Amino acid sequence: MAAAGLSCWGAALGAAVGVPLLLLAAAPRIRYGAGRGGAGGVCLSSAARLDGRAAVITGANTGIGKETARELARRGARVIIACRDTAKGEAAASEIRAETGNPQVVVKKLDLADTKSIREFADSFLAEEKELHILINNAGVMLCPYSKTADGFEMHLGVNHLGHFLLTFLLLERLKQSAPARIINVSSLGHHGGRIRFHDLNGEKSYNRGLAYCHSKLANVLFTRELARRLQGTKVTANALHPGSVYTELVRHSVAMTWLWRIFSFFLKTPWEGAQTSVYCAVAEELESVTGQYFSDCQPAYVSSWGRDDETAKKLWNVSCELLGIQWD
C-alpha cells in the first residue's frame, strides 16, 4: 500500500542500492509537484457533499486512512473508524471532530487478524447503523516477519486480503440496501510483483516478506475484479487503487526500509496526498457507475496481466470462501 511496489522488488533483490532506485522510479511524482495534475488537484476540484451518507474506513486511526476519514467527515459523512488500536482511533476521531465540526465520527474495534473480531465488528455495526454507503478497505500490514493471524493465515494474506474479504461479505447486504454504494479496496503498485501461489498461500514452504506483501496486494485487485462482476446490477460498485509511495508507519517492521523512508521522505507523498485517490473513488460523481477498475493519482491505471486474469480471480474467490468457512454465491 503505502510503499508502492518497492518492498516487493526491494526484498526480492535484497540490495541496499536497489531499493532507493526503485523508490525514485516507482514514486508517481515528486512532492513539489503536488497539486498540479497530481493526486491533490483532481480530487479537491470536486465539491461533492456526503451529508446523510455513512462510511466505514478500516485502519483510519493513522496515515492514509486517517486523512481519508478527515476529508469524508469534512464533506458531512458519518464516519466509522474501524481499527485495532481504539486509543489511537479515539485520538484521531477527536482531532477530526474538532477540525471539521462534524460530531459524527466514531470508533469501533476491528482486528483484521482475527475473524472473531471481524464478525463482532460487523454484528455491532449492523445492530447500530442502518445505512452504509461507502466501505473503504484501507488497513494493511507490510514487511512482517513470518507470523500468522489468530486463525492461522499468513499475516499479509490474512489481514490485507482475507480480513477485508470477510468484512465485505458481512456488510454487503447493508451496502445493497443503501445503494448506490461504493466499495474501495486500497491495493498497491506492488501488485505487479505479486502472484497467487495457491500451492503455498500461507508461505509455509517459502517466505519472503516483501513478496508476501505483493501477493496480498494482487489479491486485492483480483478480489475487486470478481466482486465487481458479481455486483453488476446492484448499484454497488467496487474499485481498487494505488495510493502512491507514501511516508507512513506501514514500513515499521523493517529497520532498513524505515531508514530509507526517512532519507527519501522528500520524494514520497504525505498521508494527505496519499489519501486523495481514496477520496476520489469515494466522492467523484463521474464514478457513480464505474466498477471493477484500478486507479492511481485519481485516474485509471495499468493493471498487471495477473490482475486481469478472470480465472485466477474466480479461483481466489472460491479458495477464500473455503478458508473462511463462508458461502458467497
N, C-alpha and C positions, 0 to 999 in steps of 0.2 A: 504494500500500500504506500506508505509514506516514502519508502526508499526506492520506489520505482522498481526496475528490474536489476538494480545494481547488486543487491545482496546475492541474487541468484548466480549471476555470472561471476561476481567477485568471489563468492565462496567456492565456486567450481574451479576458478583459476587459481585461487589461493595465493595471489600475488599482490603485495602491498602497492606496487606501482599501477597494476591494472585497475584497481578499484577507483582511484581518483580519475583516471582517464575515462572510465565508463560513466562515472558521475557526470563529468562535463558533457559527454556525448549524449547521455540519456535525459539530462535536465531539459525540459521543454523550452525554457528560456532563462536568461539571467535575470536576477531580481530587479535590476534597474530598468528592465523592460516592462515591468508590471503596469497594467492599466492601458497599454497601447496594443489592443487586439489580443491581449493575453487572457489569462483566466479572470482578471478583475473586471475589465470594462464591459464585457459581454453581459455578464450577469447583473451588474449594477444598473444596466440600462432598462431592466425590467422593473416596473413599479407594481407588479402583481402583489395583491394583499392575500393573506391567508386567514382572515378573520373567520371564526366558526369552523376551522379545519384543525384536525389533530394529527400530530406526527410523533412517531416513535423513532428515536435515534440511538443505536447501540454505541457504547463507548463514547458518549458525549460529555464525559466528565473532564476530558482533556483533548488537546490537539485539534485535529481537523473536525472531529465530532462536536467539540465544544463550540467552535466557530460556526459550524453549520446550525447548531441549536440557537446560537445568538441571533443569526440572521433570520431564521424562521420565526423566532419569538418577536423580533423587531417588526416583522410583517403581520403580526397578530395571531399567529398559530398557538394552539395549546401544544406544548412540547413536553414529551415524556423522555427524560434522560434515563436510559436503561444501562446500568453499569454495575460492575462487581464491587468497586470501591465507593460505597454510598457516601462516605465522608467527603471525598473529593467531589462526588456528584452534587451533594448539597451545597458545597462551596461554590461550584460552578453555577448552579441554579440561582443561588442568592445573588451572585455577581450579575448574571444575565437579567434577573428580575429588576434589579436596581438600575441597570443601564438602559433597559428597553422600556421600563414602566409596565411590562406585561407580567401580571401576577400568575399567569397560567403556565408556569414552568415547574414541573415536578420531577421527583426522582423515584425510580423503582429499582430494586435489587435484581440484577441479572448476571449470572455467571455462565458464560457460554461454554465453559469447560465442564459443565455438569448438566446433563439433561434433566435432572430433577429440578434444578434451579430454573431452567428454561420453562419447564411446564408450570412451575409455581408462578413465575412471572406472568405467563400467558393467562393462567386462571385468574390471577389478581387483576390484570388489565381488563379482561373480558367482563369481570364482575363489576368493575368500577367505571369503565369507559364505554360509552355507547357508540362511538364512531372512531374510525381510523382511516385517514385519507393518505397518509404518507408513511411508509416504512423505509428507513434508511439503515441498511445493514452495514455499518461503518466500522465496528470494533474489529480488532485483529491482533495477532501476535506475529513476531518476526524474529528469525535467527535464534530460536530457542534451542538450548542443548536438548538432546533427546529426552523426551518425557511424554507422559500420557495423561489424558483427561481422566476425570472421575469414572468414565465409562470405558476406559481402555483404548481410546483412539489416540493416534499420534497427535501431538498438540496443535500443529498448524492445520492439519486436516480437520481435527475436532472442533477447534474454535472458529477458524476462518470459513470453513465450508459447512460441516455437519451441524454446528450450533445454529448458524443462520438458516440453514435448510429447515431444521425443525421449528425454529421460531416462526418462519414464514408460513409453514404448514399450519401451525396452531392459530395464527392470526388471520389467515386468508379469508375465512368466511366473513369476518368483520370488515375487511377491506372491500370485499364484494358488496356487502350491504351498504357501504358508504360510498360506493363508486359514483363518479370517477375517482380512482385512487391510483397511487404510484408506488412501486417497489423499486428501490435503488440499491444496487449492490456495489460497494466500493471494492474494486479489484486493483489491478496494477499493470503497468507496462511489463512487469515481471512475468506476466502470464506467458509471454513469448518464450521464456526459458523453461516452462513447465510441461510436464507430461502426466497423464493419468496412469499410474502404474498399478493396474488392477491386481497384478500378481503380488504386490507388496505395498498396499495402501498405507499400512501402519509403519512402514520403514524399518521393519524388523530384520530384513535381510541386508539392507544397506541404507545408510542415512547420511545426508548432507544437509545441514540446517538451512543453507541458502536455497538449495534446490527444493527442499520441503516447502519453503515459503512460496516459491514459484509454482509448484504443483497445486497448492491450495488456491492461488490466485487464478490459475487456469480453471480450477473447479468453479470459482465464482462466475467466470464468463460462460462456461458450459451450463451451469445452473440457470443463469439468466436467460440463455437462449432457449432452453427447453421449457422453462417456466412461461416465457412469453408465448411460445407456441400453444401451450395448454390453456392459457388465459384469453385466447382470442375470442372476442365477442362479449367479454365480461366487463369491459370498460376499466379493467385494472391492467396497467402497463408494468413492464419490468425492463429496466435498463441497467447497464453496468458502466463503470467509469474508472479512469486512472486519474488520481488527484494531482499527480506530478511528484517531483522529488522534493519532499517537504521536511523541514527541520522540526522534528518532533522527538518524543522519547521512545518511539517504537523500536529504535535500534539498541535499546538499553541492555539487551542480552549479549551484545558483542562489544567488548572493550575497544577493539580496533576500529569498528565502524562508528562507535561513539566519538572517538577522537577525529576520525576523518570527517564526520558530520560537522564537528566544531571548526575544524580547519577550513572546510569548504562551505561554511554556512552562508557566505555571501552569494554563492551560486544556487542556493536552494530556495524554494518557496517558503514563505511564512505559513503557519497554520491557517491564517485568514485567506491567503492566496490559494492554498491547497483545498480549502472548503468550497471555492467558487463553483467548481463543476458539479459538486453535490447539490448546491443551492440551485444552480441552473436546471438540473434534472428534476428538482422538486417543484420549481415555480414557473418555468418558462411556458407561456401559453402555447407556443408553437409545438411543444412536445406532448400535448394532451393525448394524442392518438399514436404517438411514436412508441414502439416497443421492440424489445429484442436487440437493441443497439448498444454500442460501446462508445463512450465519449472521453475526450481529453481536452483540456482547455476550452470547455464549453462548445465543442464541435465534434462531429463523428470522427472516430479514429480507426486505424487499421487493427484488425484482429488477426492473430496468428491462424495458420491453417488448422492447427489442433483446436483452436477455439471456435472454428466454424464447422467442426465435424459433428453432424447431427446424430450419427450412430453412437459416437462416444458420449454425447450429451444424454441420450436416452439410456445408455447403459449405466452411466454415472448416477442418473436419477434412480434407476431401479436398485442399484447397489446401495445407494444412500438410504433408501427406504428400508432395505433389508437390515442394514447396520443399526438403524434407529428403531426398528420394530414397528414401522408405521405403514399404512396402506394409503397411497396418494395417487389416485387414478385421474 
